[in-house]
Amino acid sequence: MRDEGETVWLSQNGVEGDLRLYYSNRAWLGPVRLMAGTFIYYYSQLADSHEDRNLLRWPSYGSE
């Protein structure tokens, strides 16, 4: 989909992880559950051709 005069080689990878803790008290909350957790996400993409090399890295993490 990109025209740089030659073939553009594209590779990408991603990793996602979640850790959650649930709490449920049917007498107090009914069908509602409280949740606390954290996530980690890492994505990278490399577009390589004879003209240039574009590298994108996107790490993110936080609470949920």
PyMOL CGO cylinders between C-alpha atoms (Angstrom):
from pymol import cmd
from pymol.cgo import CYLINDER

trace = [
    CYLINDER, 0.00, 0.00, 0.00, 3.05, 2.28, 0.07, 0.3, 1, 1, 1, 1, 1, 1,
    CYLINDER, 3.05, 2.28, 0.07, 4.97, 3.22, -3.04, 0.3, 1, 1, 1, 1, 1, 1,
    CYLINDER, 4.97, 3.22, -3.04, 8.66, 3.80, -2.40, 0.3, 1, 1, 1, 1, 1, 1,
    CYLINDER, 8.66, 3.80, -2.40, 9.91, 2.54, -5.75, 0.3, 1, 1, 1, 1, 1, 1,
    CYLINDER, 9.91, 2.54, -5.75, 10.44, -1.01, -4.46, 0.3, 1, 1, 1, 1, 1, 1,
    CYLINDER, 10.44, -1.01, -4.46, 8.97, -3.56, -2.11, 0.3, 1, 1, 1, 1, 1, 1,
    CYLINDER, 8.97, -3.56, -2.11, 8.39, -2.44, 1.46, 0.3, 1, 1, 1, 1, 1, 1,
    CYLINDER, 8.39, -2.44, 1.46, 8.82, -5.24, 3.98, 0.3, 1, 1, 1, 1, 1, 1,
    CYLINDER, 8.82, -5.24, 3.98, 6.56, -4.89, 7.00, 0.3, 1, 1, 1, 1, 1, 1,
    CYLINDER, 6.56, -4.89, 7.00, 6.71, -6.83, 10.26, 0.3, 1, 1, 1, 1, 1, 1,
    CYLINDER, 6.71, -6.83, 10.26, 4.85, -6.24, 13.48, 0.3, 1, 1, 1, 1, 1, 1,
    CYLINDER, 4.85, -6.24, 13.48, 4.37, -7.87, 16.86, 0.3, 1, 1, 1, 1, 1, 1,
    CYLINDER, 4.37, -7.87, 16.86, 2.47, -7.17, 20.02, 0.3, 1, 1, 1, 1, 1, 1,
    CYLINDER, 2.47, -7.17, 20.02, 2.21, -8.51, 23.55, 0.3, 1, 1, 1, 1, 1, 1,
    CYLINDER, 2.21, -8.51, 23.55, -0.60, -7.82, 26.00, 0.3, 1, 1, 1, 1, 1, 1,
    CYLINDER, -0.60, -7.82, 26.00, -0.95, -8.89, 29.62, 0.3, 1, 1, 1, 1, 1, 1,
    CYLINDER, -0.95, -8.89, 29.62, -3.64, -8.30, 32.22, 0.3, 1, 1, 1, 1, 1, 1,
    CYLINDER, -3.64, -8.30, 32.22, -3.87, -9.02, 35.93, 0.3, 1, 1, 1, 1, 1, 1,
    CYLINDER, -3.87, -9.02, 35.93, -7.25, -8.55, 37.61, 0.3, 1, 1, 1, 1, 1, 1,
    CYLINDER, -7.25, -8.55, 37.61, -8.72, -9.05, 41.05, 0.3, 1, 1, 1, 1, 1, 1,
    CYLINDER, -8.72, -9.05, 41.05, -12.49, -9.37, 41.41, 0.3, 1, 1, 1, 1, 1, 1,
    CYLINDER, -12.49, -9.37, 41.41, -14.61, -8.90, 44.52, 0.3, 1, 1, 1, 1, 1, 1,
    CYLINDER, -14.61, -8.90, 44.52, -18.25, -9.87, 44.75, 0.3, 1, 1, 1, 1, 1, 1,
    CYLINDER, -18.25, -9.87, 44.75, -20.60, -9.61, 47.72, 0.3, 1, 1, 1, 1, 1, 1,
    CYLINDER, -20.60, -9.61, 47.72, -24.08, -10.57, 46.48, 0.3, 1, 1, 1, 1, 1, 1,
    CYLINDER, -24.08, -10.57, 46.48, -25.80, -9.34, 49.65, 0.3, 1, 1, 1, 1, 1, 1,
    CYLINDER, -25.80, -9.34, 49.65, -24.24, -5.89, 49.34, 0.3, 1, 1, 1, 1, 1, 1,
    CYLINDER, -24.24, -5.89, 49.34, -23.62, -5.35, 45.60, 0.3, 1, 1, 1, 1, 1, 1,
    CYLINDER, -23.62, -5.35, 45.60, -26.13, -7.70, 43.98, 0.3, 1, 1, 1, 1, 1, 1,
    CYLINDER, -26.13, -7.70, 43.98, -24.91, -8.80, 40.53, 0.3, 1, 1, 1, 1, 1, 1,
    CYLINDER, -24.91, -8.80, 40.53, -22.16, -6.12, 40.43, 0.3, 1, 1, 1, 1, 1, 1,
    CYLINDER, -22.16, -6.12, 40.43, -18.51, -7.09, 40.90, 0.3, 1, 1, 1, 1, 1, 1,
    CYLINDER, -18.51, -7.09, 40.90, -15.71, -4.69, 41.79, 0.3, 1, 1, 1, 1, 1, 1,
    CYLINDER, -15.71, -4.69, 41.79, -12.52, -5.09, 39.77, 0.3, 1, 1, 1, 1, 1, 1,
    CYLINDER, -12.52, -5.09, 39.77, -9.02, -3.68, 40.14, 0.3, 1, 1, 1, 1, 1, 1,
    CYLINDER, -9.02, -3.68, 40.14, -6.15, -4.56, 37.89, 0.3, 1, 1, 1, 1, 1, 1,
    CYLINDER, -6.15, -4.56, 37.89, -3.19, -3.54, 35.80, 0.3, 1, 1, 1, 1, 1, 1,
    CYLINDER, -3.19, -3.54, 35.80, -2.24, -3.98, 32.15, 0.3, 1, 1, 1, 1, 1, 1,
    CYLINDER, -2.24, -3.98, 32.15, 0.93, -3.98, 30.09, 0.3, 1, 1, 1, 1, 1, 1,
    CYLINDER, 0.93, -3.98, 30.09, 0.89, -3.61, 26.30, 0.3, 1, 1, 1, 1, 1, 1,
    CYLINDER, 0.89, -3.61, 26.30, 3.82, -3.50, 23.91, 0.3, 1, 1, 1, 1, 1, 1,
    CYLINDER, 3.82, -3.50, 23.91, 3.59, -3.10, 20.13, 0.3, 1, 1, 1, 1, 1, 1,
    CYLINDER, 3.59, -3.10, 20.13, 6.33, -2.66, 17.56, 0.3, 1, 1, 1, 1, 1, 1,
    CYLINDER, 6.33, -2.66, 17.56, 6.25, -2.26, 13.79, 0.3, 1, 1, 1, 1, 1, 1,
    CYLINDER, 6.25, -2.26, 13.79, 9.11, -2.15, 11.29, 0.3, 1, 1, 1, 1, 1, 1,
    CYLINDER, 9.11, -2.15, 11.29, 8.72, -0.97, 7.69, 0.3, 1, 1, 1, 1, 1, 1,
    CYLINDER, 8.72, -0.97, 7.69, 11.93, -1.53, 5.76, 0.3, 1, 1, 1, 1, 1, 1,
    CYLINDER, 11.93, -1.53, 5.76, 12.82, -0.67, 2.17, 0.3, 1, 1, 1, 1, 1, 1,
    CYLINDER, 12.82, -0.67, 2.17, 15.91, 0.28, 0.19, 0.3, 1, 1, 1, 1, 1, 1,
    CYLINDER, 15.91, 0.28, 0.19, 15.18, 3.99, 0.82, 0.3, 1, 1, 1, 1, 1, 1,
    CYLINDER, 15.18, 3.99, 0.82, 14.50, 4.11, 4.54, 0.3, 1, 1, 1, 1, 1, 1,
    CYLINDER, 14.50, 4.11, 4.54, 13.66, 2.19, 7.67, 0.3, 1, 1, 1, 1, 1, 1,
    CYLINDER, 13.66, 2.19, 7.67, 10.68, 3.19, 9.85, 0.3, 1, 1, 1, 1, 1, 1,
    CYLINDER, 10.68, 3.19, 9.85, 10.43, 1.75, 13.35, 0.3, 1, 1, 1, 1, 1, 1,
    CYLINDER, 10.43, 1.75, 13.35, 7.47, 2.34, 15.66, 0.3, 1, 1, 1, 1, 1, 1,
    CYLINDER, 7.47, 2.34, 15.66, 7.46, 1.20, 19.28, 0.3, 1, 1, 1, 1, 1, 1,
    CYLINDER, 7.46, 1.20, 19.28, 4.50, 1.75, 21.56, 0.3, 1, 1, 1, 1, 1, 1,
    CYLINDER, 4.50, 1.75, 21.56, 4.70, 0.56, 25.20, 0.3, 1, 1, 1, 1, 1, 1,
    CYLINDER, 4.70, 0.56, 25.20, 1.85, 1.36, 27.55, 0.3, 1, 1, 1, 1, 1, 1,
    CYLINDER, 1.85, 1.36, 27.55, 0.92, 0.30, 31.06, 0.3, 1, 1, 1, 1, 1, 1,
    CYLINDER, 0.92, 0.30, 31.06, -1.36, 1.38, 33.84, 0.3, 1, 1, 1, 1, 1, 1,
    CYLINDER, -1.36, 1.38, 33.84, -4.24, 0.56, 36.11, 0.3, 1, 1, 1, 1, 1, 1,
    CYLINDER, -4.24, 0.56, 36.11, -7.71, -0.53, 35.07, 0.3, 1, 1, 1, 1, 1, 1,
]
cmd.load_cgo(trace, "trace")
